Amino acid sequence: MVDAQEKKQESKGAISAKVQRRAARQKWKDQRKTERAQKKAVAAHHKRLQTKKTLKSMKQQKKKSDRLRDNKREPFFVRWFKFKH
C-alpha cells in the first residue's frame, strides 16, 4: 500500500550544515565575549596601577583633548564628497 501523499524527507546534509553554522556562530559569540572580558580586565588592571595624582592628570588630559577636538573642521575629503541637496 502507498499513502496518498508521500512525506518529504529533508536531506541530512542541509540539517547538518545548519547545525554546523549555528555551532560556529555560538563558538564565535563565546570567543568574542571572552576577548571583551579580557580587554576590560586589562584596562581595569591598568587603571588600578595608577596613583591618584596620575589618574587626575589622565582625566584632565582627556578633557583637554576632547575640548580641543570639538572645534575642528571636518576633513577635506568629507567636505568634498558630502551629499549635497
C-alpha positions as CSV (number, residue, x, y, z in Angstrom):
1,M,0.0,0.0,0.0
2,V,1.1,3.6,-0.7
3,D,-0.1,6.6,1.1
4,A,-2.0,9.3,-0.8
5,Q,0.7,11.8,0.0
6,E,4.3,10.8,0.5
7,K,6.2,12.6,3.2
8,K,9.2,14.6,2.1
9,Q,12.4,13.7,3.9
10,E,14.8,16.5,4.5
11,S,18.3,15.9,3.4
12,K,20.7,15.3,6.2
13,G,23.3,17.5,4.6
14,A,21.2,20.6,4.9
15,I,20.4,19.9,8.5
16,S,24.0,19.2,9.4
17,A,25.1,22.4,7.7
18,K,22.6,24.4,9.6
19,V,23.7,22.8,12.9
20,Q,27.3,23.5,12.0
21,R,26.6,27.1,11.2
22,R,24.7,27.5,14.5
23,A,27.6,25.9,16.4
24,A,30.2,28.1,14.7
25,R,28.2,31.2,15.5
26,Q,27.8,30.2,19.1
27,K,31.6,29.5,19.3
28,W,32.3,32.9,17.8
29,K,30.0,34.6,20.3
30,D,31.6,32.8,23.2
31,Q,35.1,33.7,21.9
32,R,34.1,37.4,21.4
33,K,32.6,37.5,24.9
34,T,35.9,36.2,26.5
35,E,38.0,38.6,24.4
36,R,36.0,41.6,25.5
37,A,36.1,40.4,29.2
38,Q,39.9,40.1,28.9
39,K,40.3,43.6,27.4
40,K,38.1,45.0,30.1
41,A,40.1,43.3,32.8
42,V,43.4,44.6,31.4
43,A,42.0,48.1,31.3
44,A,40.8,47.8,34.9
45,H,44.2,46.5,36.0
46,H,46.0,49.3,34.2
47,K,43.8,51.9,35.9
48,R,44.2,50.2,39.3
49,L,48.0,50.5,39.0
50,Q,47.9,54.3,38.6
51,T,48.3,56.7,41.6
52,K,45.6,59.2,42.5
53,K,47.8,62.0,41.1
54,T,48.2,60.2,37.8
55,L,44.5,59.4,37.5
56,K,43.7,63.1,38.0
57,S,46.3,64.0,35.3
58,M,44.9,61.5,32.9
59,K,41.4,62.8,33.4
60,Q,42.5,66.4,32.9
61,Q,44.3,65.5,29.7
62,K,41.3,63.6,28.3
63,K,39.0,66.6,29.0
64,K,41.5,69.0,27.3
65,S,41.9,66.8,24.2
66,D,38.1,66.5,23.9
67,R,37.7,70.3,24.2
68,L,40.3,70.9,21.5
69,R,38.9,68.3,19.1
70,D,35.4,69.7,19.3
71,N,36.3,72.9,17.4
72,K,38.0,71.2,14.4
73,R,36.6,71.3,10.9
74,E,35.7,68.1,9.1
75,P,38.5,66.7,6.9
76,F,38.6,68.0,3.4
77,F,37.6,64.7,1.8
78,V,34.5,64.6,4.0
79,R,33.6,68.1,2.9
80,W,34.2,67.4,-0.7
81,F,32.3,64.2,-1.0
82,K,29.4,65.0,1.3
83,F,25.9,64.6,-0.1
84,K,24.6,68.0,-1.2
85,H,20.9,68.7,-1.6
